[in-house]
Amino acid sequence: MNEYINRVLESVKAKNSHEPEYLQAVKEVLCSVEHLVEKHPEYEKLAILERMVEPERVISFRVPWINDNGEVIVNRGFRIQFSSLIGPYKGGLRFHPTVNQSIMKFLGFEQIFKNALTGLPIGGGKGGSDFDPKGKSDSEIMRFCQSFMTELYRHIGQDVDVPAGDIGVGGREIGYLFGQYKRIRDAYEGGVLTGKSICYGGSLGRTEATGYGLVFYTREMLKAHGNSLQGKIVTISGSGNVAIYACEKAQEYGAKVVAMSDSNGCIYDPHGIDLALIKQIKEVERGRIKEYLVKHPNADYIERTSEDSPIWNIKTDIALPCATQNELTLNSAKKLVENGVIAVAEGANMPCTQEATDYLLENKILVAPAKAANAGGVATSAIEMTQNSMRYYYTFDEVIEKLDCIMVNIFNACKDNAEKYGCAGNYVAGANLAAFEKLAEAMKCQGVV
């Protein structure tokens, strides 16, 4: 390994030894840009790598709120403002009991590169809380969101930092957060949050964007290798927003989606997933995926009993991990390869472990990395910001057309940079190289800040 990269990695490990997800994300990026770093010796003199891996600001705060029983609960909130090199900090808020500083920093670091790949003027950030919205009443969620925003508001703004949704933060939560921000600021600043409802400044197509964008990128990747989605068997982990709309678009392209999952297990329907039923269970009833069997008793339900999701044991042509980080392990990757998978496209953030990614690439499987394939959501959030600034709204078709164009451009950037630096077909490296070069040049232009 390049001496400069190795020295920076050792320093990052020493400073952040208790943050495994963050260390994984940093190592994955730095190890893949070695050829680029060697061509630019000035990066070391300007400490480009050291500055790239250090957040501009890490904010941690308490979030006290009162549940329906009158009990005071205290959660922890975060906002990682990682990089404003090419625009205001931009990235989602995640409400989930697993949230900690390591996860926030890894997500923020990934977001820098993802946002750079879109070609739009947005920096990278991430935030959230260890609050769990599952099982909470609407009133409890509202009170939590109001308390969370009472601290967060002082750190954000439409030209400073623009949060959005993520796991556990959907339209309901964004609405409560926006309402509290508007109350505190006594002003309507529509561009301060994205993922808003259409009725108060949101964008058509935002709900579908991440899932659709994932499939647009997968389409381009397959096309570059003389293949398509038509007639392919697809398995999709997760059953939230990204998974649902990836399923919808994959079905439109003629693929047969046979399996989806949640944290308890997966359903396998060899006749093809009934997406309308999945939407009813997950978007309306907020139920568990096992309930699919009530209407489709001939489908199979496979309970999860270990860290390896059973969905990856199902024979498939294309795997779309759309649940959470590190969900696809080396064991799962081996099973996918054994069963003849041709492509893995990441819909969640860093859903494959590093060992799994390496194994897939070694076996010539096409891998669409999250920071590229998952960028449709933030790209459409930037389109929402544009509409808010213009006081104007695009039609659904206009938004999806713009999204499709952005995803095509992202794929081409990954492909071209992989070829430029001698790793053709490795879109993981191509994505890192394309984004890193853009960010490094911006850093050089702006001086030592």
N, C-alpha and C positions, 0 to 999 in steps of 0.2 A: 504494500500500500504506500501511496505517496506520503513522504515524511511529514509534510505540512498537515495533511488531512488526519494522519494518525495522531499527531500532537494535539490537534483540536478535539478529536474524539476522546482522547485520554483526559483532557481538561474538562470536557462536558460530563464524562463519567464521574470524575472526582467531585464536581460541583453538584451533580444531580443524581447521586447514587441510589436514592430512594424513589426514583421516578422511571420505572421500567418502560412504560409506553412512550414517554418522551425520548428516552435514549434509543429505543427501537426506531422511531421516526427519523431522528437525526442521523443515525448510522445508515439507514436505508438510502437517504438522500446523498450524504457525503460520499459514500462508497461508489455511488453510480456516476458521480461527476468528476472522477479522477482525471480523465483525459482532458476535460475542459480546464481544470485547475492547473494542470501541467503546461497548458498552452498560454496561461496568463500568470506569469511569475509575479506580476504586480499585485495579485490578490493577497499574497502573503504580506507584502509590505504595507498594504492598506487594511490588513486584518479583516478582509471581507468575510471569511468563514466565521471568525469569532463574533462579528457583529450580526451575521445572519442567524446564528443559533441562539442569540440572547434576546429575549423579549424586550421591547421598549418599555413595557410597564406591566407589572403583575399586581392585580387588585384582588384582595380577599376581604370579605366582610360578613358580619353576622346578619341573619334574617329571622327576627322574632315574629311570630304570628300566633293567633288564637284559633284553636280548632272548635268544632261544633259543640264539644263538651265543656268549653270554657277554659281548657288547659292551654298554657303557654308553651309553645314548641319553638326551639331554636335550631335553624339550619345554617349552613355555611354557603355563601355566595362567592362567585369568582367572575372576573373579567380579565382575560389575557389580551392586552393590546400589543400584538406581536410585531407588526410592521406597517408603517404608513408610507412606505417608499413610493408607491404608485397610486395612492388614494387613501380615503378615510378607512380606518379599521373596519373590516366587514366579516361577519361570521355569526353563526347561530348561537342560541342559548339551549343548553341541555338540562332538563330536570330529571334526574335519575339517581337512585341511592348509591351507585358506583362512582359518581362524580368526585374527583379529587384533583389536586393541582397537576399531577402527572398527566392525567387524561386531558385536562384543559390545555396544557402546554403542547401536548402532541397534536391535539386538534387545531390549535392556533398555528403551529408550525406548518402542518399540512395545508392549512387554509391560505397561507402566503403564496404557495406554489400553485395551488388550485386557482386562486383568483388571478394570478399573473397569466396563467394559461388562457383565461377567457378573452384576453386582449382588452378588457375593460378597466377603467381607472378606479380600482378598488384594492385596498390593502388587506391585511390579514389579522383576524382576531377571533376569539372564541370565549364563551362564558357559560355560566349555568349554576346549578346548585345540587346538593345531595338530597333535595326534596323529592319525594316520590308521589306523583299525582294519582297513581293507581289507588282506587278505593276511596279517594277523597271526594267530598261533595263539591258542587260548583261554588258554594259559598266559601269553603275552605281554600279552594284554589284561587279564588278572587282575592281573599285576604292575604294569602301568601304572595301572590303576584304584586299586590299593592305595596307590601312591605319590601319586597325585593327591589322594585323600581324606586322606592323612596331613597335607597342608597345609590342604585345604579345611575339614576338620572344625571347626577353631577359629573359623570364620566363619559357621557355619550352625547351625540348631536348629529344632525344630518350631514355636517361637513367634518365631523370628528370621528365618530364611531357609530356604525349602524348595525345593531343586532338583528337577528331573525330567529326562526324556529329551528328546532332540531328534535332529538328524541325527547318525548314528554312535553314538548312545547309546540302546540298546533294553533289553529285559528282562535280557539277559546282563550288560551293563555296570552297570545299576542294582543288580543282585544283588551284584556284586563291590564296588561302592561302599558299599552298605548294610552288607555283612559287615565291611568294614574300619572303617566308622564305629562299628558295634556293638562291635567288638573294642577300639577306642581308648577309647570312652566307657564301656565295661563296663556298658552299660544298653540296654534295648530301647526305643528312641524311634521308634515306627512312623511317626509323622508327619513325620520329618525329610526323607524322600525320597518322591516319588510316582512312579507307573509301576512299582510293585513287582509281583512275581509274586503270584498269588492265594494261593499256599501260605504266604506269610509276611506278609500284610497288605495286599495290593493290592486293587484294586476291579474287579469285573466291569464290562465295558464300556469300560474305559480304553483298551484297544488300538484299539477301533473309533471312539473318541469324536471325534477331530479330523475324520476323513473323514465320519462320519455327521453331525456338526454342520455341516460345510460344505454338505452336501446339504439339511439341514433349513433352513438360512438361504436357500439358493438357491430352495428350494420356496416359502418365504414371499415372497421378492422377486418371483418369477414370478407368484405368486397375486395380489399387490398390483397387477399389471399385466394381470390377466385371462388368465394363461397357466399352464402346468404343465410338468412334466418328461415326462409321458406322450408317447411317440413321438418325443422329441427325439434328435438325434444329438449325442453328447458326446465331446470329446477331453480327456484328462487327462495332463498332463505329470508325469513321475516314475513310480516303481513301488515306492515305499517304503510305509510304514505309512499315511500320509494318502491317497495315491493309491489304494491297494488298497481301503480301506474307503469312500472316496468312490465308487469304481466299484461296489462291492457295493450300497450304498444307492441309487445312481442306477439301477442295474438293477432293484432292487426296485420303484422308482417308475415303471418302464416305459420308461426311456430306453435307447437303444442306444449303449453306449460302444464306439467303433471304434478308438481309438488310445491307447497309453501309451508311456512312454519311460524311458530312463536317460541317463546323461551321454554315452554313445557314439552314441545314435541312438534311433529310435522304430519301433514296429511299427504297422502299419495293417491291421486285419482288418475289412473291410466287413460281414461277417456278425455281428460283435459279438465283443468280447474274451472269451476263455476265461479267466475269472478264477481258476478252480481251478488252471489251469496256471501263471498268473502267481504265485500264492501259492506253488506248489511251487518255482518257479525262484528267487524272491526271498526267501521266508521260510525255506525248508528248505535249498535248495542254495546260496543266496547267489551265484547266477550272474548272467549278463548277459541282458538282455531279448531279445537276438538269438536265444537258444536256443528261443524260442517257435516258431521256424520248423521245428524238428525234428518237432514234433507237428502243426503247421499250415503245411505248405509253401506253401499258396496265399496266405498272408498276405504282406504286403510289409514289408521292413525298409529304412528310410531312414537312412543314416549321417549323423551330424552333422559338418558341415565348416566351420562358422563360429559366431559368437556367437548367431546366430538359429537356434533349434531348428526342425528340419523339421516338427515336429508341428503348428506353427501355420499351415502351408501347406495342411493338410487341411481340406476344407470341413466346417463344423460349425455346429450351432445354439448350443451352450453350450461354452465353454472353461473348464476348471478347471486353472489352473497350480498344481501341487502339488510342485514340485521345490525351487527355491532362489530367493534374492533376485535381482531384476533379470534374470530369465530371459526375460521377454516384453518385447521391445524395440519401439520405434516402428515399425520395418519389419514386425515380426510383427503388431502391432496393425492396421496398414494392410491386411495380407493377410487378417486375420480379418474386418475390416469389408467388404472387397471380396467375401469369400465368404459374407457374409450372417449373421454371428454376431449373436445377440440378447442374449447375456449372458456376462460374464466374472466368475467367482467365484474369489477368491484363497484357495487352500488352503495355500500356503507363506507365509512372512513376506516381505512387500513384493516379490512376484514380478514385478510390472509396474514398468518404469521410470516416472519421473514423466511423461516425454514420451508414453509409451504410454497411461498413465491419462488424461492430458489429451485425447489424440486420441480415445479410446473415448468419453469423456463428451461431447466436442464432436459426435460422431456419434450421440448419443442411445442408446448401448449401455448396458445395465444393468451396473453394476460393483459387485460385493460386495467391500468392502475386507477385507484380511487381518485387521486388528485386530478386526473383527466376525465375519466368516465363519469364521475359523480359531480362534475362541475355545472351541470345543467341548472341545479337549484339556485346556486349563487349567481349564475349568469342572468337568470330571470329575475332575481332579486335586484340586480343592477338595472335591469330594464324597468322594474317597478320604481326604482329611485329616479330614473330618467323621466318617467311619466309624472311622478310627483313634482319634480322640478319644473316641468313644462305645463303643469295643470291640464294634462291631456291624457287620454286613454287609448291604447291600442286595442284592436279586436283580438279575440282568441287566436284566430288564424295568423294574424300579424305577429303575435308573440311567439307562437310555435314555429313560424317560418324563420324568425330571427334566431330562436334557440337552435334549430336544426343547422343553420349556417354557422353559428358559433361552435357547435360540436364537431362539425366537419373541419373547421379551421383548427380546433384543438387536436383532432386526430392527425391532421396533416403536419402540424408542428411536432408532434411526438414522432411520427414516421420520418420526417425530414432530418430531425436532430439525431435520431438513432442511426440513420444512414451516414450522416455527416461525421459522427464520432466512432464509426466502425462497429456498431452493434445493431445492425439492421434487423428488424423484427422484434427487438426488445423494447416494447413500448413503455415499460416501467422506467428504464434508463432514459428513453427519449423524452418522457414527460419531465423528469427531473432536470435534464440538460436544458430543455427549452425554457423552463421557468427560471432556473438558476441563472442562466446567462442574462436574461432580461433584468432580473433583480440586481445582479452584480453590477451591471452597467448603470442602473439607476443609482446604486449606492456610490459608485465612483463619481458620478455627476454631481451628487449632492454634498460631497465633502465628508469629513469625519464628524458625523453627528449621531 
